[in-house]
Amino acid sequence: MSLSMYQASVPVFIRALTNLSAILSKGEAYAQAKKIEPAVLLNARLFPDMFPLVRQIQLASDAAKGCAARLAGQEPPSFPDTEQTFAELHARLDKTVAFLKTLKPAQIDGSEERAIELKMRDRTVHTKGREYLLERALPNLFFHVTTAYDILRHVGVEVGKRDYLGS
């Protein structure tokens, strides 16, 4: 049995972001129940030099839409990083999932050897589709999803493995 580039990317991204949205909903409900100002949770960090929850959500969105677009040979859609509320973060995740759902297997399958150029802050990385997906995009997405989960768990939100996996 072989696994296509589409199967290894778009459905995985959609599931991760859908589960992240559900985890975010639990964070929002927790803030309401405990009468915590939402901004406190949205700006929570695991350590002072790490990005806050809001940025983790934005980066998870960017990782998924950026990879899928590049594998499809498209320019990634640009979303401004202006979210400041739970509702705005949910809207961003919804918009990202909606974009992912527009992509068809034929656009991504066969992208294993597609040249991918990633412009980083201090350099440009050149790679191929397979390596990009498996060695960069998937780990990056799951890093930010996991860190968002960890931030909410750290502040007391009752989330567990079932929430992360989406059972």
Secondary structure, DSSP 8 states (H G I E B T S, - for coil): ----TTTTTHHHHHHHHHHHHHHHHHHHHHHHHTT--HHHHHT--SSTTS--HHHHHHHHHHHHHHHHHHHTTS------S---SHHHHHHHHHHHHHHHHH--HHHHTTGGG-EEEEE-SS-EEEEEHHHIIIIIIHHHHHHHHHHHHHHHHHTT----HHHHHT-
